[in-house]
Amino acid sequence: MKSSSNAGALATIITVFFFWGFVAASNGIFIPFCKSHFNLSQFQSQLIDTAFYAAYFIGSLLLWFSSQLFRVDILNKLGYKQAVIAGLLISVAGSLLMIPAVGSGSFSFILSAFFVIALGFSLQQTAAQPFVTALGTAETGAHRLNLGGGINSFGTLLGPILVSLVLFGNLSPEAASSATVESVDTVYYILTGVFLLAALLLAVAKLTKVHSTEKFEPGLGALKFSQLRWGMLAIFVYVGVEVTIQSNMGALLALPQFGGLSTAQISPYISLYWGSLMIGRWTGAISAFNFKPSTKKLLMIVLPIVAYIIVLLANYLRGNEITNLLPYSLCVAALIAGSFLAQEKPARMLFIFSAGGILAMLVGLFTEGQVAMFAFISGGLCCSIGWPCIFALSITGLGKFTGQGSAFLIMMILGGALIPPLQGYLADVTDIHSSYWITVFCFAYLAWFAIKVKTILQKQGFHTNQ
């Protein structure tokens, strides 16, 4: 394709990154609504994340088994564009299924609808990431994926605010009790429309078929690389801790010592958490550009501040009180310092931010009130660079098994399905505050992985930029 066609293709395909973030982050608002509406335990409420993220694993696993059975790379045969369209249509079916599910009053029916929506996401994500990488040279592939990550984070910022607006209308204490099944239906009618629009845009776009040139090779060859095996567990833990921090936050902020916030009132804090991921990812994306060192240093200070202001502005436009969010600027300053210490090296960056995550979670566990609340929310800053760092380190040196290794890593999004309900169970048998100890252990593994994978790659002869 010509470069202009590449730009058009990239602009079109990148829209699905927004929807992944929008829907996933909106679960943080929808979970406490379901908990109240269906009188669920904390463990049961976290089954929404289980259904959602298990679909990523099962979808990727089914795709891999099918490729093994028919001895053909199904995605490569179908084409990335067509696979993304198919995934969007599956998500359309799930969104439409959610409407009778909510009306039925059956929580298991709702979980089934969430599963179908995310099954479509699984196919979209498996196809869209190599699609974006293929729209240009391999050297600039990371830049395009970083752009996708930034758009994804923008979706995570807007999702909780817009869904709260549709569900509750405002942030008054009475708003949550006035939410109706009809307002939930409206959310999913809107999602159905945007999924269909994205599929239509892709379908009518005149794009050259983009597919992998890697020859299909059956078996588990990629698993012989230890960096991939440890990396799969790291992706599992990373997705799990990223999701569980915010999924259980509604119950945490309802405690008197954390403000006793109502369901509707948590949206600015959920959006700040997902906005933290955007702040970190925008900062991390700077290294993908060929700026002068002095320009990079300046942007590493300015860009996270701009992103933080955007988070505040989004909440202000929503009508949220933003003065309560201003002390979080100290956490943003800590992110800037960590970025300078990391020196653009993925293993070092992962270790620094994971160590920061351990510290933040411990502060949250041993304090209460605003200090603890912002400490837990800052877990978003600590998670922000996790995916690109783990992914890049895990597939380094895989050669012809890179595609297979990437598929295995995407399967490990399963962590988002299992760790949140585990924390929910811990909250039920202890208390919601103490249940956040699980996040300490997650960040501890990520810090260990950063050290381990650097040693593994050095032994394999990869000594640069780790």
PESUL-V254849 format. One record per residue. RES is the residue in one letter. SS is DSSP state (hx for helix, st for strand, lp for the rest). PHI is phi in radians with two decimals (NA if undefined). Layout:
BEGIN
RES_SS_PHI / RES_SS_PHI
END
This chain:
BEGIN
M_lp_NA / K_lp_-1.28 / S_hx_-1.08 / S_hx_-1.12 / S_hx_-1.17 / N_hx_-1.06 / A_hx_-1.11 / G_hx_-1.15 / A_hx_-1.11 / L_hx_-1.12 / A_hx_-1.08 / T_hx_-1.32 / I_hx_-1.21 / I_lp_-1.21 / T_hx_-1.09 / V_hx_-1.19 / F_hx_-1.07 / F_hx_-1.10 / F_hx_-1.16 / W_hx_-1.00 / G_hx_-1.19 / F_hx_-1.03 / V_hx_-1.27 / A_hx_-1.07 / A_hx_-1.23 / S_hx_-1.13 / N_hx_-1.02 / G_hx_-1.11 / I_hx_-1.53 / F_hx_-1.26 / I_hx_-1.06 / P_hx_-1.13 / F_hx_-1.09 / C_hx_-1.12 / K_hx_-1.05 / S_hx_-1.29 / H_hx_-1.17 / F_lp_-1.85 / N_lp_0.97 / L_lp_-1.66 / S_lp_-1.34 / Q_hx_-1.08 / F_hx_-1.06 / Q_hx_-1.09 / S_hx_-1.12 / Q_lp_-1.32 / L_hx_-1.17 / I_hx_-1.07 / D_hx_-1.13 / T_hx_-1.06 / A_hx_-1.08 / F_hx_-1.18 / Y_hx_-1.50 / A_hx_-1.12 / A_hx_-1.11 / Y_hx_-1.07 / F_hx_-1.14 / I_hx_-1.14 / G_hx_-1.09 / S_hx_-1.15 / L_hx_-1.16 / L_hx_-1.09 / L_hx_-1.13 / W_hx_-1.18 / F_hx_-1.07 / S_hx_-1.12 / S_hx_-1.12 / Q_hx_-1.15 / L_hx_-1.13 / F_hx_-1.65 / R_lp_0.92 / V_lp_-2.63 / D_lp_-1.31 / I_hx_-1.08 / L_hx_-1.08 / N_hx_-1.14 / K_hx_-1.20 / L_hx_-1.28 / G_lp_1.73 / Y_hx_-1.10 / K_hx_-1.05 / Q_hx_-1.13 / A_hx_-1.18 / V_hx_-1.13 / I_hx_-1.06 / A_hx_-1.07 / G_hx_-1.11 / L_hx_-1.10 / L_hx_-1.19 / I_hx_-1.11 / S_hx_-1.17 / V_hx_-1.05 / A_hx_-1.05 / G_hx_-1.14 / S_hx_-1.11 / L_hx_-1.18 / L_hx_-1.17 / M_hx_-1.13 / I_hx_-1.13 / P_hx_-1.19 / A_hx_-1.12 / V_hx_-1.14 / G_hx_-1.16 / S_hx_-1.28 / G_lp_1.36 / S_lp_-1.69 / F_hx_-1.17 / S_hx_-1.12 / F_hx_-1.13 / I_hx_-1.09 / L_hx_-1.05 / S_hx_-1.10 / A_hx_-1.16 / F_hx_-1.02 / F_hx_-1.07 / V_hx_-1.16 / I_hx_-1.00 / A_hx_-1.27 / L_hx_-1.07 / G_hx_-1.13 / F_hx_-1.07 / S_hx_-1.02 / L_hx_-1.16 / Q_hx_-1.05 / Q_hx_-1.24 / T_hx_-1.08 / A_hx_-1.57 / A_hx_-1.21 / Q_hx_-1.17 / P_hx_-1.19 / F_hx_-1.06 / V_hx_-1.10 / T_hx_-1.09 / A_hx_-1.34 / L_lp_-1.45 / G_lp_2.55 / T_lp_-1.35 / A_hx_-1.12 / E_hx_-1.13 / T_hx_-1.78 / G_hx_-1.07 / A_hx_-1.10 / H_hx_-1.07 / R_hx_-1.20 / L_hx_-1.19 / N_hx_-1.12 / L_hx_-1.08 / G_hx_-1.05 / G_hx_-1.11 / G_hx_-1.16 / I_hx_-1.15 / N_hx_-1.02 / S_hx_-1.17 / F_hx_-1.11 / G_hx_-1.14 / T_hx_-1.17 / L_hx_-1.25 / L_hx_-1.39 / G_hx_-0.92 / P_hx_-1.05 / I_hx_-1.20 / L_hx_-1.21 / V_hx_-1.17 / S_hx_-1.10 / L_hx_-1.09 / V_hx_-1.23 / L_hx_-1.28 / F_hx_-1.94 / G_lp_1.41 / N_lp_-2.78 / L_lp_-1.85 / S_lp_-1.20 / P_lp_-1.02 / E_lp_-1.45 / A_hx_-1.11 / A_hx_-1.08 / S_hx_-1.25 / S_hx_-1.60 / A_lp_-1.13 / T_lp_-2.12 / V_hx_-1.07 / E_hx_-1.10 / S_hx_-1.19 / V_hx_-1.15 / D_hx_-1.02 / T_hx_-1.07 / V_hx_-0.98 / Y_hx_-1.43 / Y_hx_-1.15 / I_hx_-1.11 / L_hx_-1.08 / T_hx_-1.02 / G_hx_-1.12 / V_hx_-1.24 / F_hx_-1.11 / L_hx_-1.13 / L_hx_-1.10 / A_hx_-1.09 / A_hx_-1.10 / L_hx_-1.15 / L_hx_-1.05 / L_hx_-1.19 / A_hx_-1.14 / V_hx_-1.51 / A_lp_-1.15 / K_lp_-1.52 / L_lp_-2.04 / T_lp_-1.14 / K_lp_-1.06 / V_lp_-1.88 / H_lp_-2.64 / S_lp_-1.31 / T_lp_-1.70 / E_lp_-1.27 / K_lp_-1.23 / F_lp_-1.13 / E_lp_-2.39 / P_lp_-1.20 / G_lp_1.83 / L_lp_-1.99 / G_hx_-0.95 / A_hx_-1.14 / L_hx_-1.27 / K_hx_-1.31 / F_lp_-1.61 / S_hx_-1.16 / Q_hx_-1.09 / L_hx_-1.29 / R_hx_-1.06 / W_hx_-1.18 / G_hx_-1.19 / M_hx_-1.07 / L_hx_-1.16 / A_hx_-1.14 / I_hx_-1.09 / F_hx_-0.97 / V_hx_-1.21 / Y_hx_-1.06 / V_hx_-1.09 / G_hx_-1.05 / V_hx_-1.27 / E_hx_-1.06 / V_hx_-1.34 / T_hx_-1.21 / I_hx_-1.01 / Q_hx_-1.47 / S_hx_-1.16 / N_lp_-1.66 / M_hx_-1.21 / G_hx_-1.02 / A_hx_-1.19 / L_hx_-1.13 / L_hx_-1.27 / A_lp_-1.37 / L_lp_-1.18 / P_hx_-0.99 / Q_hx_-1.27 / F_hx_-2.00 / G_lp_1.93 / G_lp_1.01 / L_lp_-1.30 / S_lp_-1.38 / T_lp_-0.98 / A_hx_-1.20 / Q_hx_-1.35 / I_hx_-1.41 / S_hx_-0.98 / P_hx_-1.12 / Y_hx_-1.40 / I_hx_-1.14 / S_hx_-1.17 / L_hx_-1.17 / Y_hx_-1.08 / W_hx_-1.21 / G_hx_-1.11 / S_hx_-1.08 / L_hx_-1.10 / M_hx_-1.12 / I_hx_-1.00 / G_hx_-1.18 / R_hx_-1.23 / W_hx_-1.11 / T_hx_-1.15 / G_hx_-1.16 / A_hx_-1.28 / I_hx_-1.03 / S_hx_-1.17 / A_hx_-1.35 / F_lp_-1.71 / N_lp_-1.58 / F_lp_-1.51 / K_lp_-1.15 / P_hx_-0.91 / S_hx_-1.15 / T_hx_-1.18 / K_hx_-1.05 / K_hx_-1.09 / L_hx_-1.13 / L_hx_-1.17 / M_hx_-1.16 / I_hx_-1.66 / V_hx_-1.30 / L_hx_-1.10 / P_hx_-1.09 / I_hx_-1.17 / V_hx_-1.08 / A_hx_-1.09 / Y_hx_-1.11 / I_hx_-1.11 / I_hx_-1.09 / V_hx_-1.08 / L_hx_-1.12 / L_hx_-1.11 / A_hx_-1.06 / N_hx_-1.24 / Y_hx_-1.10 / L_hx_-1.10 / R_hx_-1.30 / G_lp_1.74 / N_lp_-1.32 / E_lp_-1.39 / I_lp_-1.66 / T_hx_-1.08 / N_hx_-1.21 / L_hx_-1.67 / L_hx_-1.12 / P_hx_-1.04 / Y_hx_-1.15 / S_hx_-1.03 / L_hx_-1.14 / C_hx_-1.19 / V_hx_-1.12 / A_hx_-1.08 / A_hx_-1.14 / L_hx_-1.07 / I_hx_-1.05 / A_hx_-1.08 / G_hx_-1.10 / S_hx_-1.14 / F_hx_-1.16 / L_hx_-1.15 / A_hx_-1.23 / Q_lp_0.96 / E_lp_1.10 / K_lp_-1.76 / P_hx_-1.05 / A_hx_-1.16 / R_hx_-1.13 / M_hx_-1.07 / L_hx_-1.10 / F_hx_-1.16 / I_hx_-1.09 / F_hx_-1.27 / S_hx_-1.22 / A_hx_-1.08 / G_hx_-1.09 / G_hx_-1.12 / I_hx_-1.02 / L_hx_-1.08 / A_hx_-1.10 / M_hx_-1.16 / L_hx_-1.15 / V_hx_-1.06 / G_hx_-1.10 / L_hx_-1.29 / F_hx_-1.74 / T_lp_-2.32 / E_lp_-2.41 / G_hx_1.25 / Q_hx_-1.11 / V_hx_-1.06 / A_hx_-1.13 / M_hx_-1.06 / F_hx_-1.21 / A_hx_-1.11 / F_hx_-1.16 / I_hx_-1.10 / S_lp_-1.14 / G_hx_-0.99 / G_hx_-1.13 / L_hx_-1.10 / C_hx_-1.24 / C_hx_-1.44 / S_lp_-0.96 / I_lp_-1.69 / G_hx_-1.06 / W_hx_-1.04 / P_hx_-1.09 / C_hx_-1.15 / I_hx_-1.11 / F_hx_-1.08 / A_hx_-1.10 / L_hx_-1.18 / S_hx_-1.26 / I_hx_-1.74 / T_lp_-1.08 / G_lp_1.45 / L_lp_-1.36 / G_hx_1.01 / K_hx_-1.18 / F_hx_-1.64 / T_hx_-1.05 / G_hx_-1.08 / Q_hx_-1.13 / G_hx_-1.10 / S_hx_-1.08 / A_hx_-1.12 / F_hx_-1.10 / L_hx_-1.14 / I_hx_-1.12 / M_hx_-1.00 / M_hx_-1.36 / I_hx_-1.05 / L_hx_-0.88 / G_hx_-0.98 / G_hx_-1.21 / A_hx_-1.58 / L_hx_-1.84 / I_hx_-1.25 / P_hx_-1.03 / P_hx_-1.17 / L_hx_-1.10 / Q_hx_-1.15 / G_hx_-1.04 / Y_hx_-1.13 / L_hx_-1.05 / A_hx_-1.14 / D_hx_-1.20 / V_hx_-1.61 / T_lp_-2.11 / D_lp_-2.76 / I_lp_-1.12 / H_lp_-1.14 / S_hx_-1.14 / S_hx_-1.11 / Y_hx_-1.28 / W_hx_-1.06 / I_hx_-1.08 / T_hx_-1.23 / V_hx_-1.09 / F_hx_-1.15 / C_hx_-1.12 / F_hx_-1.14 / A_hx_-1.12 / Y_hx_-1.14 / L_hx_-1.11 / A_hx_-1.14 / W_hx_-1.11 / F_hx_-1.05 / A_hx_-1.03 / I_hx_-1.26 / K_hx_-1.10 / V_hx_-1.20 / K_hx_-1.10 / T_hx_-1.12 / I_hx_-1.06 / L_hx_-1.19 / Q_hx_-1.13 / K_hx_-1.16 / Q_lp_-1.53 / G_lp_1.68 / F_lp_-1.74 / H_lp_-1.83 / T_lp_-1.73 / N_lp_0.93 / Q_lp_-1.87
END
